[in-house]
């Protein structure tokens, strides 16, 4: 990666990473809730 693309895309990459992390946490908690109410 070049410094240029880092400087311009860095913020957006961080936001996307945070978004993905949030989605993963939501999915994990949903799976946890589902596994408590349903047995697979």
Biopython code that builds the backbone (N, CA, C, O; Angstrom):
import numpy as np
from Bio.PDB.StructureBuilder import StructureBuilder

atoms = [
    (1, "UNK", "N", (0.848, -1.200, 0.000)),
    (1, "UNK", "CA", (0.000, 0.000, 0.000)),
    (1, "UNK", "C", (0.883, 1.249, 0.000)),
    (1, "UNK", "O", (1.935, 1.280, 0.637)),
    (2, "UNK", "N", (0.444, 2.261, -0.713)),
    (2, "UNK", "CA", (1.198, 3.507, -0.763)),
    (2, "UNK", "C", (0.689, 4.449, 0.309)),
    (2, "UNK", "O", (-0.424, 4.301, 0.813)),
    (3, "UNK", "N", (1.531, 5.429, 0.653)),
    (3, "UNK", "CA", (1.124, 6.412, 1.659)),
    (3, "UNK", "C", (-0.105, 7.168, 1.176)),
    (3, "UNK", "O", (-0.966, 7.545, 1.972)),
    (4, "UNK", "N", (-0.182, 7.388, -0.142)),
    (4, "UNK", "CA", (-1.293, 8.143, -0.697)),
    (4, "UNK", "C", (-2.616, 7.444, -0.422)),
    (4, "UNK", "O", (-3.551, 8.053, 0.099)),
    (5, "UNK", "N", (-2.693, 6.162, -0.773)),
    (5, "UNK", "CA", (-3.949, 5.435, -0.589)),
    (5, "UNK", "C", (-4.254, 5.283, 0.905)),
    (5, "UNK", "O", (-5.417, 5.257, 1.309)),
    (6, "UNK", "N", (-3.200, 5.183, 1.719)),
    (6, "UNK", "CA", (-3.407, 5.111, 3.165)),
    (6, "UNK", "C", (-4.057, 6.387, 3.666)),
    (6, "UNK", "O", (-5.022, 6.349, 4.429)),
    (7, "UNK", "N", (-3.511, 7.532, 3.222)),
    (7, "UNK", "CA", (-4.008, 8.815, 3.710)),
    (7, "UNK", "C", (-5.449, 9.053, 3.306)),
    (7, "UNK", "O", (-6.252, 9.548, 4.097)),
    (8, "UNK", "N", (-5.778, 8.695, 2.056)),
    (8, "UNK", "CA", (-7.132, 8.989, 1.586)),
    (8, "UNK", "C", (-8.129, 7.935, 2.049)),
    (8, "UNK", "O", (-9.248, 8.259, 2.447)),
    (9, "UNK", "N", (-7.717, 6.675, 1.996)),
    (9, "UNK", "CA", (-8.664, 5.608, 2.302)),
    (9, "UNK", "C", (-8.610, 5.138, 3.741)),
    (9, "UNK", "O", (-9.414, 4.300, 4.150)),
    (10, "UNK", "N", (-7.664, 5.672, 4.521)),
    (10, "UNK", "CA", (-7.487, 5.172, 5.880)),
    (10, "UNK", "C", (-8.730, 5.344, 6.728)),
    (10, "UNK", "O", (-9.154, 4.421, 7.424)),
    (11, "UNK", "N", (-9.321, 6.556, 6.664)),
    (11, "UNK", "CA", (-10.492, 6.821, 7.506)),
    (11, "UNK", "C", (-11.627, 5.884, 7.129)),
    (11, "UNK", "O", (-12.269, 5.291, 7.995)),
    (12, "UNK", "N", (-11.866, 5.758, 5.838)),
    (12, "UNK", "CA", (-12.974, 4.918, 5.395)),
    (12, "UNK", "C", (-12.709, 3.465, 5.770)),
    (12, "UNK", "O", (-13.626, 2.749, 6.172)),
    (13, "UNK", "N", (-11.459, 3.026, 5.639)),
    (13, "UNK", "CA", (-11.133, 1.648, 6.013)),
    (13, "UNK", "C", (-11.422, 1.416, 7.482)),
    (13, "UNK", "O", (-11.975, 0.383, 7.859)),
    (14, "UNK", "N", (-11.045, 2.386, 8.317)),
    (14, "UNK", "CA", (-11.290, 2.238, 9.757)),
    (14, "UNK", "C", (-12.783, 2.159, 10.027)),
    (14, "UNK", "O", (-13.232, 1.328, 10.816)),
    (15, "UNK", "N", (-13.553, 3.021, 9.372)),
    (15, "UNK", "CA", (-15.006, 3.023, 9.585)),
    (15, "UNK", "C", (-15.584, 1.679, 9.160)),
    (15, "UNK", "O", (-16.416, 1.103, 9.861)),
    (16, "UNK", "N", (-15.139, 1.182, 8.002)),
    (16, "UNK", "CA", (-15.654, -0.101, 7.529)),
    (16, "UNK", "C", (-15.270, -1.219, 8.486)),
    (16, "UNK", "O", (-16.068, -2.118, 8.752)),
    (17, "UNK", "N", (-14.036, -1.160, 9.007)),
    (17, "UNK", "CA", (-13.605, -2.202, 9.947)),
    (17, "UNK", "C", (-14.457, -2.151, 11.200)),
    (17, "UNK", "O", (-14.902, -3.186, 11.696)),
    (18, "UNK", "N", (-14.687, -0.942, 11.719)),
    (18, "UNK", "CA", (-15.519, -0.817, 12.921)),
    (18, "UNK", "C", (-16.920, -1.335, 12.638)),
    (18, "UNK", "O", (-17.517, -2.000, 13.485)),
    (19, "UNK", "N", (-17.456, -1.034, 11.444)),
    (19, "UNK", "CA", (-18.791, -1.477, 11.082)),
    (19, "UNK", "C", (-18.852, -3.005, 11.045)),
    (19, "UNK", "O", (-19.796, -3.617, 11.545)),
    (20, "UNK", "N", (-17.825, -3.605, 10.440)),
    (20, "UNK", "CA", (-17.782, -5.071, 10.360)),
    (20, "UNK", "C", (-17.708, -5.666, 11.756)),
    (20, "UNK", "O", (-18.377, -6.657, 12.051)),
    (21, "UNK", "N", (-16.891, -5.058, 12.621)),
    (21, "UNK", "CA", (-16.764, -5.563, 13.992)),
    (21, "UNK", "C", (-18.105, -5.469, 14.698)),
    (21, "UNK", "O", (-18.511, -6.403, 15.390)),
    (22, "UNK", "N", (-18.802, -4.336, 14.529)),
    (22, "UNK", "CA", (-20.106, -4.175, 15.171)),
    (22, "UNK", "C", (-21.077, -5.231, 14.658)),
    (22, "UNK", "O", (-21.809, -5.834, 15.443)),
    (23, "UNK", "N", (-21.088, -5.460, 13.352)),
    (23, "UNK", "CA", (-21.986, -6.463, 12.779)),
    (23, "UNK", "C", (-21.659, -7.839, 13.335)),
    (23, "UNK", "O", (-22.559, -8.610, 13.668)),
    (24, "UNK", "N", (-20.368, -8.149, 13.435)),
    (24, "UNK", "CA", (-19.971, -9.453, 13.959)),
    (24, "UNK", "C", (-20.426, -9.596, 15.401)),
    (24, "UNK", "O", (-20.899, -10.662, 15.797)),
    (25, "UNK", "N", (-20.289, -8.537, 16.194)),
    (25, "UNK", "CA", (-20.712, -8.608, 17.591)),
    (25, "UNK", "C", (-22.217, -8.806, 17.665)),
    (25, "UNK", "O", (-22.697, -9.592, 18.481)),
    (26, "UNK", "N", (-22.978, -8.093, 16.809)),
    (26, "UNK", "CA", (-24.428, -8.254, 16.805)),
    (26, "UNK", "C", (-24.793, -9.678, 16.426)),
    (26, "UNK", "O", (-25.654, -10.293, 17.056)),
    (27, "UNK", "N", (-24.135, -10.207, 15.388)),
    (27, "UNK", "CA", (-24.422, -11.575, 14.952)),
    (27, "UNK", "C", (-24.106, -12.565, 16.058)),
    (27, "UNK", "O", (-24.871, -13.501, 16.292)),
    (28, "UNK", "N", (-22.985, -12.366, 16.739)),
    (28, "UNK", "CA", (-22.603, -13.280, 17.814)),
    (28, "UNK", "C", (-23.634, -13.237, 18.932)),
    (28, "UNK", "O", (-24.021, -14.275, 19.468)),
    (29, "UNK", "N", (-24.080, -12.027, 19.286)),
    (29, "UNK", "CA", (-25.040, -11.930, 20.385)),
    (29, "UNK", "C", (-26.381, -12.519, 19.958)),
    (29, "UNK", "O", (-27.079, -13.128, 20.769)),
    (30, "UNK", "N", (-26.746, -12.339, 18.678)),
    (30, "UNK", "CA", (-27.989, -12.933, 18.197)),
    (30, "UNK", "C", (-27.888, -14.449, 18.220)),
    (30, "UNK", "O", (-28.833, -15.134, 18.614)),
    (31, "UNK", "N", (-26.755, -14.968, 17.803)),
    (31, "UNK", "CA", (-26.554, -16.419, 17.839)),
    (31, "UNK", "C", (-26.626, -16.907, 19.276)),
    (31, "UNK", "O", (-27.207, -17.957, 19.550)),
    (32, "UNK", "N", (-26.040, -16.151, 20.193)),
    (32, "UNK", "CA", (-26.070, -16.536, 21.598)),
    (32, "UNK", "C", (-27.493, -16.570, 22.131)),
    (32, "UNK", "O", (-27.871, -17.493, 22.852)),
    (33, "UNK", "N", (-28.289, -15.550, 21.771)),
    (33, "UNK", "CA", (-29.673, -15.520, 22.236)),
    (33, "UNK", "C", (-30.457, -16.674, 21.629)),
    (33, "UNK", "O", (-31.253, -17.320, 22.311)),
    (34, "UNK", "N", (-30.228, -16.931, 20.342)),
    (34, "UNK", "CA", (-30.951, -18.011, 19.672)),
    (34, "UNK", "C", (-30.594, -19.356, 20.274)),
    (34, "UNK", "O", (-31.461, -20.213, 20.445)),
    (35, "UNK", "N", (-29.327, -19.547, 20.595)),
    (35, "UNK", "CA", (-28.913, -20.849, 21.116)),
    (35, "UNK", "C", (-29.480, -21.060, 22.516)),
    (35, "UNK", "O", (-29.615, -22.200, 22.960)),
    (36, "UNK", "N", (-29.812, -19.982, 23.214)),
    (36, "UNK", "CA", (-30.415, -20.133, 24.533)),
    (36, "UNK", "C", (-31.881, -20.542, 24.411)),
    (36, "UNK", "O", (-32.384, -21.329, 25.213)),
    (37, "UNK", "N", (-32.567, -19.996, 23.390)),
    (37, "UNK", "CA", (-33.987, -20.288, 23.276)),
    (37, "UNK", "C", (-34.252, -21.503, 22.392)),
    (37, "UNK", "O", (-35.284, -22.160, 22.538)),
    (38, "UNK", "N", (-33.330, -21.811, 21.475)),
    (38, "UNK", "CA", (-33.490, -22.994, 20.632)),
    (38, "UNK", "C", (-32.299, -23.907, 20.842)),
    (38, "UNK", "O", (-31.179, -23.431, 21.028)),
    (39, "UNK", "N", (-32.520, -25.190, 20.814)),
    (39, "UNK", "CA", (-31.395, -26.129, 20.875)),
    (39, "UNK", "C", (-31.173, -26.689, 19.482)),
    (39, "UNK", "O", (-32.106, -27.201, 18.863)),
    (40, "UNK", "N", (-29.954, -26.597, 18.988)),
    (40, "UNK", "CA", (-29.650, -27.084, 17.643)),
    (40, "UNK", "C", (-29.097, -28.487, 17.728)),
    (40, "UNK", "O", (-28.775, -29.086, 16.703)),
]
sb = StructureBuilder()
sb.init_structure("model")
sb.init_model(0)
sb.init_chain("A")
sb.init_seg("    ")
for serial, (resi, resn, name, xyz) in enumerate(atoms, 1):
    if name == "N":
        sb.init_residue(resn, " ", resi, " ")
    sb.init_atom(name, np.array(xyz, "f"), 0.0, 1.0, " ", f" {name:<3s}", serial, name[0])
structure = sb.get_structure()
